[in-house]
Amino acid sequence: TDSMATDQDIFLRAKNRTYAGFTQEEQGEWKGPFCFIQAADPQLGLMKAWSVGDCDGGGDEWSEEVRLTRQAARAVSGLSPRPRFMVVCGDLVHAMPGAPWRDEQERDLKAALREMDPAIPLVFVSGNHDLGNTPTPEAVAQYRRSWGDDYFSFWVGGVLCLVLNSQLFFDGTACPGLRDSQDAWLAGQLEQAQRAAPRHVLVFQHIPLFLRSPAEEHDYFNLQREVREALLQRFAQAGVKAVFSGHYHRNAGGVHGGLDMVVTSAIGCQLGTDPHGVRVVVVTEEQVVHRYYSLEQLSEKGLEPDLRQLLA
């Protein structure tokens, strides 16, 4: 049963390029509106690193992010109607692969996330701190041992969801084989999307395609223009409705053609003026509607009446 799920089950449900309990057989059919939670960048250790330069390890150095993650887990667990899943769009911890306190940060993050209602599955997306800015096969293997597959697809209520490893788009030079494998797999998934006619197709990745507009210049917080344009074209062809990202530690995004690029601020360190929070996403037959909530707002008030109305 869910309540007896082992730690391993909670954090390693993404295996063999799919997600336990969310296969097409089990979840391929539209059964009516539902909601899910998109979170990003708990990034244990960044707040201290940002204010005083890098940390020297020890759990007290990321206790604030642990507190915020616990607060998020409790707020999400208290929601009614219950979200179908919560996806965390990368930068789970701040320590890069191989850093001495990486294991401690991962352990403390997992402990905080265990406060989630076990009936709300956790879906993990890899970020640049989880894999390194130029990921190596070793870093990817280490991530998979801790958090499950770095790219996979799953179905929920007739909606096809693709979780992508955006580091392979950003800089796959140290692991070309992995980069090419994801590309070939993605091509197959996008073809299937056209054949299987899901109600919607949603993409989750850490680095946004763009922050405001597809024409913007490339910088640290978005994908290179040629990569971005190629993906936008492939996504448009397959009818992708929305791409959800983090990485920016601020809310941003824009609509291009029929595609909604959604950039969600962090549970952890804020680089702009947004509050610590998560995004509530409501999926109806026709639309994908989303709104960012501060953690306080979510725990005190829950979903606003107009979103609840969509779920009725």
Disulfide bonds with the S-S distance in Angstrom:
none
